[in-house]
């Protein structure tokens, strides 16, 4: 989310991470969330969490505290992103779980 607007969908399956901009966001000609993720209809696919999203995660003592309090695996950046990036990020981007 960018200032209340849905920008795109980040997902993970057993093989890869995927990011795709939302068609409604693309129609507004909104800016890219990152220089490494230019606005396009193409789906981005990576074996690793995209650096832009990794950059939203806490490090050091805060990372250790989040892992301990949320009972997460050390390397599970995706779940930690979902659990913490809705309210604890710098800037206009937040990450929210899609409703079931």
SEMARGU-744218 format. One record per atom (N, C-alpha, C): residue number from 1; atom name; x, y, z. Coordinates in Angstrom, 1 decimal. Layout:
SITE_num_atomo_east_north_up
SITE_NUM_CA_X_Y_Z .
...
***
This chain:
SITE_num_atomo_east_north_up
SITE_1_N_0.8_-1.2_0.0 .
SITE_1_CA_0.0_0.0_0.0 .
SITE_1_C_0.9_1.2_0.0 .
SITE_2_N_0.5_2.2_-0.8 .
SITE_2_CA_1.2_3.5_-0.8 .
SITE_2_C_0.1_4.6_-0.6 .
SITE_3_N_0.2_5.2_0.6 .
SITE_3_CA_-0.8_6.2_1.0 .
SITE_3_C_-2.2_5.7_0.8 .
SITE_4_N_-2.5_4.5_1.2 .
SITE_4_CA_-3.8_4.0_1.1 .
SITE_4_C_-4.2_3.3_-0.2 .
SITE_5_N_-3.3_3.4_-1.3 .
SITE_5_CA_-3.6_2.8_-2.6 .
SITE_5_C_-2.9_1.5_-2.7 .
SITE_6_N_-3.6_0.5_-3.2 .
SITE_6_CA_-3.0_-0.8_-3.4 .
SITE_6_C_-2.0_-0.7_-4.6 .
SITE_7_N_-0.8_-1.0_-4.4 .
SITE_7_CA_0.2_-0.8_-5.5 .
SITE_7_C_0.4_-2.1_-6.2 .
SITE_8_N_0.4_-3.2_-5.5 .
SITE_8_CA_0.7_-4.5_-6.2 .
SITE_8_C_0.5_-5.7_-5.2 .
SITE_9_N_0.9_-6.9_-5.7 .
SITE_9_CA_0.8_-8.1_-4.8 .
SITE_9_C_2.1_-8.8_-4.8 .
SITE_10_N_2.6_-9.0_-3.6 .
SITE_10_CA_3.8_-9.8_-3.4 .
SITE_10_C_3.4_-11.1_-2.9 .
SITE_11_N_3.9_-12.2_-3.5 .
SITE_11_CA_3.5_-13.5_-3.1 .
SITE_11_C_4.8_-14.4_-3.1 .
SITE_12_N_4.6_-15.6_-2.4 .
SITE_12_CA_5.7_-16.6_-2.4 .
SITE_12_C_5.1_-17.9_-2.5 .
SITE_13_N_5.7_-18.8_-3.4 .
SITE_13_CA_5.3_-20.2_-3.4 .
SITE_13_C_6.5_-21.0_-3.1 .
SITE_14_N_6.5_-22.3_-3.3 .
SITE_14_CA_7.6_-23.1_-2.9 .
SITE_14_C_8.8_-22.9_-3.8 .
SITE_15_N_8.7_-22.2_-4.9 .
SITE_15_CA_9.8_-22.0_-5.8 .
SITE_15_C_10.3_-20.6_-5.9 .
SITE_16_N_9.5_-19.6_-5.7 .
SITE_16_CA_9.9_-18.2_-5.9 .
SITE_16_C_9.1_-17.2_-5.3 .
SITE_17_N_9.6_-16.0_-5.2 .
SITE_17_CA_8.9_-14.8_-4.8 .
SITE_17_C_8.4_-14.1_-6.1 .
SITE_18_N_7.2_-13.5_-6.0 .
SITE_18_CA_6.6_-12.9_-7.2 .
SITE_18_C_6.0_-11.5_-6.8 .
SITE_19_N_6.2_-10.5_-7.6 .
SITE_19_CA_5.6_-9.2_-7.4 .
SITE_19_C_5.0_-8.8_-8.7 .
SITE_20_N_3.8_-8.3_-8.6 .
SITE_20_CA_3.1_-7.7_-9.8 .
SITE_20_C_2.3_-6.5_-9.4 .
SITE_21_N_2.5_-5.4_-10.2 .
SITE_21_CA_1.8_-4.2_-9.9 .
SITE_21_C_0.3_-4.4_-10.2 .
SITE_22_N_-0.5_-3.8_-9.4 .
SITE_22_CA_-2.0_-3.8_-9.6 .
SITE_22_C_-2.4_-3.0_-10.9 .
SITE_23_N_-3.3_-3.6_-11.7 .
SITE_23_CA_-3.7_-2.9_-12.9 .
SITE_23_C_-4.3_-1.5_-12.6 .
SITE_24_N_-5.0_-1.3_-11.5 .
SITE_24_CA_-5.6_0.0_-11.2 .
SITE_24_C_-4.5_1.0_-10.9 .
SITE_25_N_-3.4_0.5_-10.2 .
SITE_25_CA_-2.3_1.4_-9.9 .
SITE_25_C_-1.6_1.8_-11.2 .
SITE_26_N_-1.4_0.8_-12.1 .
SITE_26_CA_-0.7_1.1_-13.3 .
SITE_26_C_-1.5_2.2_-14.1 .
SITE_27_N_-2.9_2.1_-14.0 .
SITE_27_CA_-3.7_3.0_-14.8 .
SITE_27_C_-3.6_4.4_-14.3 .
SITE_28_N_-3.1_4.6_-13.0 .
SITE_28_CA_-3.0_6.0_-12.5 .
SITE_28_C_-1.6_6.5_-12.8 .
SITE_29_N_-0.7_5.7_-13.5 .
SITE_29_CA_0.6_6.1_-13.8 .
SITE_29_C_1.4_6.5_-12.6 .
SITE_30_N_1.1_5.7_-11.5 .
SITE_30_CA_1.9_5.9_-10.2 .
SITE_30_C_3.3_5.6_-10.4 .
SITE_31_N_4.2_6.1_-9.5 .
SITE_31_CA_5.6_5.9_-9.6 .
SITE_31_C_6.0_4.5_-9.2 .
SITE_32_N_7.1_4.0_-9.6 .
SITE_32_CA_7.5_2.6_-9.2 .
SITE_32_C_7.8_2.7_-7.7 .
SITE_33_N_7.7_1.5_-7.0 .
SITE_33_CA_8.1_1.5_-5.6 .
SITE_33_C_9.6_1.5_-5.4 .
SITE_34_N_10.3_1.1_-6.5 .
SITE_34_CA_11.7_1.0_-6.4 .
SITE_34_C_12.3_1.1_-7.8 .
SITE_35_N_13.5_1.6_-7.9 .
SITE_35_CA_14.2_1.7_-9.2 .
SITE_35_C_14.4_0.3_-9.8 .
SITE_36_N_14.5_-0.7_-8.9 .
SITE_36_CA_14.7_-2.1_-9.3 .
SITE_36_C_13.4_-2.8_-9.7 .
SITE_37_N_12.3_-2.1_-9.4 .
SITE_37_CA_11.0_-2.7_-9.8 .
SITE_37_C_10.2_-1.6_-10.6 .
SITE_38_N_10.6_-1.3_-11.8 .
SITE_38_CA_9.9_-0.3_-12.6 .
SITE_38_C_8.4_-0.7_-12.8 .
SITE_39_N_7.6_0.3_-12.9 .
SITE_39_CA_6.2_0.0_-13.2 .
SITE_39_C_6.0_-0.6_-14.6 .
SITE_40_N_5.4_-1.8_-14.6 .
SITE_40_CA_5.2_-2.5_-15.8 .
SITE_40_C_4.1_-3.6_-15.5 .
SITE_41_N_3.5_-4.1_-16.5 .
SITE_41_CA_2.5_-5.2_-16.3 .
SITE_41_C_3.2_-6.6_-16.1 .
SITE_42_N_4.5_-6.6_-16.4 .
SITE_42_CA_5.2_-7.9_-16.2 .
SITE_42_C_5.2_-8.3_-14.7 .
SITE_43_N_5.2_-9.6_-14.5 .
SITE_43_CA_5.4_-10.1_-13.2 .
SITE_43_C_6.9_-10.3_-12.9 .
SITE_44_N_7.3_-9.8_-11.8 .
SITE_44_CA_8.7_-10.0_-11.4 .
SITE_44_C_8.8_-11.3_-10.6 .
SITE_45_N_9.8_-12.1_-10.9 .
SITE_45_CA_10.0_-13.4_-10.2 .
SITE_45_C_11.5_-13.4_-9.7 .
SITE_46_N_11.7_-13.9_-8.5 .
SITE_46_CA_13.0_-14.0_-7.9 .
SITE_46_C_13.1_-15.2_-7.0 .
SITE_47_N_14.3_-15.8_-6.9 .
SITE_47_CA_14.5_-16.9_-5.9 .
SITE_47_C_14.7_-16.3_-4.5 .
SITE_48_N_14.9_-15.0_-4.3 .
SITE_48_CA_15.1_-14.4_-3.1 .
SITE_48_C_14.1_-13.2_-2.9 .
SITE_49_N_13.8_-12.9_-1.7 .
SITE_49_CA_12.9_-11.7_-1.4 .
SITE_49_C_13.5_-10.5_-2.1 .
SITE_50_N_12.8_-9.8_-2.9 .
SITE_50_CA_13.3_-8.6_-3.6 .
SITE_50_C_14.0_-7.7_-2.6 .
SITE_51_N_15.1_-7.1_-3.0 .
SITE_51_CA_15.9_-6.2_-2.1 .
SITE_51_C_15.0_-5.1_-1.5 .
SITE_52_N_14.1_-4.5_-2.4 .
SITE_52_CA_13.3_-3.4_-1.9 .
SITE_52_C_12.5_-3.9_-0.6 .
SITE_53_N_11.9_-5.1_-0.7 .
SITE_53_CA_11.1_-5.6_0.5 .
SITE_53_C_12.0_-6.0_1.6 .
SITE_54_N_13.2_-6.6_1.3 .
SITE_54_CA_14.1_-6.9_2.4 .
SITE_54_C_14.5_-5.6_3.2 .
SITE_55_N_14.6_-4.5_2.4 .
SITE_55_CA_15.0_-3.3_3.0 .
SITE_55_C_14.0_-2.7_4.0 .
SITE_56_N_12.8_-3.2_4.0 .
SITE_56_CA_11.8_-2.8_4.9 .
SITE_56_C_11.9_-3.5_6.3 .
SITE_57_N_12.7_-4.5_6.3 .
SITE_57_CA_12.8_-5.4_7.5 .
SITE_57_C_13.8_-4.8_8.5 .
SITE_58_N_13.5_-5.0_9.8 .
SITE_58_CA_14.4_-4.6_10.8 .
SITE_58_C_15.7_-5.5_10.9 .
SITE_59_N_16.7_-4.9_11.4 .
SITE_59_CA_18.0_-5.7_11.5 .
SITE_59_C_18.5_-5.7_13.0 .
SITE_60_N_19.5_-6.4_13.2 .
SITE_60_CA_20.2_-6.4_14.5 .
SITE_60_C_19.2_-6.8_15.7 .
SITE_61_N_19.3_-6.1_16.7 .
SITE_61_CA_18.5_-6.4_17.9 .
SITE_61_C_17.0_-6.4_17.7 .
SITE_62_N_16.5_-5.5_16.8 .
SITE_62_CA_15.1_-5.5_16.5 .
SITE_62_C_14.7_-6.7_15.8 .
SITE_63_N_15.5_-7.2_14.8 .
SITE_63_CA_15.2_-8.4_14.1 .
SITE_63_C_15.1_-9.6_15.1 .
SITE_64_N_16.1_-9.7_15.9 .
SITE_64_CA_16.1_-10.8_16.9 .
SITE_64_C_14.9_-10.8_17.8 .
SITE_65_N_14.5_-9.6_18.2 .
SITE_65_CA_13.3_-9.5_19.1 .
SITE_65_C_12.1_-9.9_18.3 .
SITE_66_N_11.9_-9.4_17.0 .
SITE_66_CA_10.8_-9.8_16.2 .
SITE_66_C_10.7_-11.3_16.0 .
SITE_67_N_11.8_-11.9_15.7 .
SITE_67_CA_11.8_-13.4_15.5 .
SITE_67_C_11.4_-14.1_16.8 .
SITE_68_N_11.9_-13.7_17.9 .
SITE_68_CA_11.6_-14.3_19.2 .
SITE_68_C_10.1_-14.1_19.6 .
SITE_69_N_9.7_-12.9_19.5 .
SITE_69_CA_8.3_-12.6_19.9 .
SITE_69_C_7.2_-13.2_19.0 .
SITE_70_N_7.5_-13.2_17.7 .
SITE_70_CA_6.6_-13.7_16.7 .
SITE_70_C_6.8_-15.2_16.4 .
SITE_71_N_7.8_-15.9_17.1 .
SITE_71_CA_8.0_-17.3_16.9 .
SITE_71_C_8.3_-17.7_15.5 .
SITE_72_N_9.2_-17.0_14.8 .
SITE_72_CA_9.5_-17.2_13.4 .
SITE_72_C_10.8_-17.9_13.2 .
SITE_73_N_11.0_-18.5_12.1 .
SITE_73_CA_12.3_-19.1_11.7 .
SITE_73_C_13.2_-17.9_11.4 .
SITE_74_N_14.5_-18.1_11.7 .
SITE_74_CA_15.5_-17.1_11.4 .
SITE_74_C_15.5_-16.5_10.0 .
SITE_75_N_15.4_-17.4_9.0 .
SITE_75_CA_15.5_-17.0_7.6 .
SITE_75_C_14.2_-16.7_6.9 .
SITE_76_N_13.1_-16.7_7.6 .
SITE_76_CA_11.7_-16.5_7.0 .
SITE_76_C_11.4_-15.0_6.9 .
SITE_77_N_12.1_-14.4_6.0 .
SITE_77_CA_11.9_-13.0_5.8 .
SITE_77_C_10.4_-12.6_5.3 .
SITE_78_N_9.8_-13.5_4.5 .
SITE_78_CA_8.5_-13.2_4.0 .
SITE_78_C_7.5_-13.1_5.1 .
SITE_79_N_7.5_-14.1_6.0 .
SITE_79_CA_6.5_-14.0_7.1 .
SITE_79_C_6.8_-12.9_8.0 .
SITE_80_N_8.1_-12.6_8.3 .
SITE_80_CA_8.4_-11.4_9.1 .
SITE_80_C_8.0_-10.1_8.5 .
SITE_81_N_8.1_-10.1_7.1 .
SITE_81_CA_7.6_-8.9_6.4 .
SITE_81_C_6.1_-8.7_6.6 .
SITE_82_N_5.4_-9.8_6.4 .
SITE_82_CA_3.9_-9.8_6.6 .
SITE_82_C_3.5_-9.4_8.0 .
SITE_83_N_4.2_-9.9_9.0 .
SITE_83_CA_3.9_-9.6_10.4 .
SITE_83_C_4.3_-8.2_10.9 .
SITE_84_N_5.3_-7.6_10.2 .
SITE_84_CA_5.8_-6.3_10.8 .
SITE_84_C_5.7_-5.1_9.9 .
SITE_85_N_5.5_-5.3_8.6 .
SITE_85_CA_5.6_-4.2_7.7 .
SITE_85_C_4.3_-3.4_7.4 .
SITE_86_N_3.3_-3.8_8.2 .
SITE_86_CA_2.1_-3.0_8.0 .
SITE_86_C_2.2_-1.7_8.9 .
SITE_87_N_2.9_-1.8_10.0 .
SITE_87_CA_2.9_-0.6_10.9 .
SITE_87_C_4.3_-0.1_11.2 .
SITE_88_N_5.3_-0.9_10.8 .
SITE_88_CA_6.7_-0.5_11.3 .
SITE_88_C_7.6_-0.3_10.2 .
SITE_89_N_7.2_0.4_9.1 .
SITE_89_CA_8.1_0.7_8.0 .
SITE_89_C_8.4_2.2_7.9 .
SITE_90_N_9.4_2.6_7.3 .
SITE_90_CA_9.8_4.0_7.0 .
SITE_90_C_9.2_4.3_5.6 .
SITE_91_N_8.6_5.4_5.4 .
SITE_91_CA_8.1_5.8_4.1 .
SITE_91_C_6.6_5.4_3.9 .
SITE_92_N_6.2_5.5_2.7 .
SITE_92_CA_4.7_5.4_2.4 .
SITE_92_C_4.3_4.0_2.1 .
SITE_93_N_5.2_3.0_2.0 .
SITE_93_CA_4.8_1.7_1.6 .
SITE_93_C_4.6_0.8_2.9 .
SITE_94_N_3.5_0.1_2.9 .
SITE_94_CA_3.2_-0.9_3.9 .
SITE_94_C_2.9_-2.2_3.2 .
SITE_95_N_3.0_-3.2_4.0 .
SITE_95_CA_2.7_-4.6_3.4 .
SITE_95_C_1.6_-5.2_4.3 .
SITE_96_N_0.5_-5.6_3.6 .
SITE_96_CA_-0.7_-6.2_4.3 .
SITE_96_C_-1.0_-7.5_3.7 .
SITE_97_N_-1.5_-8.4_4.5 .
SITE_97_CA_-2.0_-9.7_4.1 .
SITE_97_C_-3.3_-9.5_3.3 .
SITE_98_N_-3.4_-10.2_2.2 .
SITE_98_CA_-4.7_-10.2_1.4 .
SITE_98_C_-5.8_-10.9_2.2 .
SITE_99_N_-7.0_-10.4_2.2 .
SITE_99_CA_-8.1_-11.1_2.9 .
SITE_99_C_-8.3_-12.5_2.3 .
SITE_100_N_-8.6_-13.4_3.2 .
SITE_100_CA_-8.8_-14.8_2.7 .
SITE_100_C_-10.1_-14.9_1.9 .
***
